[in-house]
Amino acid sequence: MSEVLIVGQGLAGTVLAWELERAGIACVIADAGHEQAASRVAAGVLNPVTGQRIVKSWRVDILLPIAREAYRAMEKELGLPLWRDVRVRRLYLDDRERTVLAEKQAKGVLGDYIGGADEEGFWIEGAGSLDLPALLIAARARWKAAGVLREERVDFAKALNEFELVIDCTGASGGPFGFVPWAFSKGQILHLDLQDRLEPDVVLNRGYWLLPMGERRAKAGATHEPARTDLAPTPDARAELAKGVSDMNLGDYTITAHEAGVRSYLADRRPAVGRHPGNPRLGVLNGLGAKGTLFAPALAQQWVRHLVEGMPFEAEVDVARYWKGQTGLRRPQ
Ligand SMILES: Cc1cc2nc3c(=O)[nH]c(=O)nc-3n(C[C@H](O)[C@H](O)[C@H](O)COP(=O)(O)OP(=O)(O)OC[C@H]3O[C@@H](n4cnc5c(N)ncnc54)[C@H](O)[C@@H]3O)c2cc1C
């Protein structure tokens, strides 16, 4: 029986397979095609300070250097640019945000991530942007050439007959971890062609973000539509995002594409990693929410330490935190 099967080659599956490979652990990766992948449409922005309350992302001081090192190593080995260090120019939406920033700065809770503030907004330092579509395509080609990538939809019950360990990296698609209260949020983004050039390594943020993609091109996003799991781009979201872009006062622009994806997340906003307490031959790395770029490498490294050294998963992210000793394990799908 072979060792490890990773189901799903979105960001989670790609980074996990990469880290297992780096550690010399043989694995097979299966993906049904990226049409359903949130990673296909995600902007890949890693912003250390986010939200209306202007807070540091959970464990960002530890997770950000791990992520940056991992993506840099990937781009070196794959021989293509994937990671950009960027700054975020956050423009105040209202006076409340101005006050919140001043309070946080006075308490010193945002560390070195704030690079300065003025009347219109402030700068966030240390951010990054990962070219997720390029990573997915290059990694897929590499593993296909190596004969370890299967283009198929996996039936988890059958896969357990063939592999010692089957790790669910299926994002919002739904795998065998039925005891976990997964939540879902649809997100939509626009691709833009602007009239003026943008500063290449500055992400604008004013309620929505705008990521420069070279020359006059940019991506703008994203909506958060809880409990929606369809992938249809909608006129309402298009109008909402277009207004968000117009409010940034960038001049005229054309919308060249409009895409949607679905994030999976958990109510505590922590991801889920680890083994199924009812069937330890099933594993998971999922629930990355809106911070997959930040979370995925450190979680994949937890899997490596677990498999190589027998280390337990950290309780705060261990999927077992949702296990209440359910009997009658939900049938793997
Ligand atoms: C509009 C939008 C913008 C976003 N922007 C950002 C951002 O700027 N920064 C950030 O960090 N995050 C962002 N995110 C979140 C990010 O997309 C996710 O955190 C991350 O991509 C999730 O990756 P994943 O691998 O878990 O899931 P997915 O990318 O959805 O991948 C799951 C894969 O599993 C495959 N699959 C499913 N079931 C099976 C099966 N049974 N057999 C075989 N294969 C299967 C699917 O085909 C798919 O390829 C955004 C999300 C959206 C929707």
The ligand as an ORCA input file, in Angstrom:
! r2SCAN-3c Opt
* xyz 0 1
  C     -12.347     36.008     -4.359
  C     -11.364     35.453     -3.392
  C     -10.226     36.200     -3.080
  C      -9.298     35.712     -2.178
  N      -8.190     36.442     -1.919
  C      -7.253     35.966     -1.061
  C      -6.077     36.698     -0.797
  O      -5.844     37.772     -1.358
  N      -5.166     36.164      0.082
  C      -5.367     34.953      0.699
  O      -4.520     34.512      1.476
  N      -6.488     34.241      0.451
  C      -7.425     34.712     -0.392
  N      -8.565     33.988     -0.633
  C      -8.732     32.726      0.080
  C      -7.964     31.598     -0.608
  O      -8.486     31.435     -1.884
  C      -8.114     30.299      0.142
  O      -7.697     30.455      1.493
  C      -7.280     29.185     -0.478
  O      -7.082     29.381     -1.838
  C      -7.963     27.866     -0.260
  O      -7.173     26.875     -0.843
  P      -7.583     25.348     -0.736
  O      -6.476     24.568     -1.370
  O      -7.981     25.008      0.646
  O      -8.933     25.197     -1.602
  P      -9.159     25.300     -3.155
  O      -8.284     26.311     -3.774
  O     -10.627     25.460     -3.361
  O      -8.690     23.904     -3.736
  C      -9.395     22.701     -3.539
  C      -9.052     21.770     -4.683
  O      -9.558     20.477     -4.368
  C     -10.053     19.860     -5.547
  N     -11.011     18.831     -5.134
  C     -12.123     18.994     -4.384
  N     -12.718     17.788     -4.152
  C     -11.938     16.850     -4.772
  C     -11.990     15.423     -4.883
  N     -12.963     14.706     -4.277
  N     -11.046     14.799     -5.611
  C     -10.043     15.504     -6.210
  N      -9.933     16.842     -6.114
  C     -10.864     17.517     -5.402
  C     -10.671     21.022     -6.318
  O     -10.736     20.713     -7.697
  C      -9.676     22.167     -6.024
  O      -8.682     22.242     -7.033
  C      -9.509     34.440     -1.548
  C     -10.624     33.685     -1.871
  C     -11.545     34.182     -2.796
  C     -12.741     33.343     -3.136
*
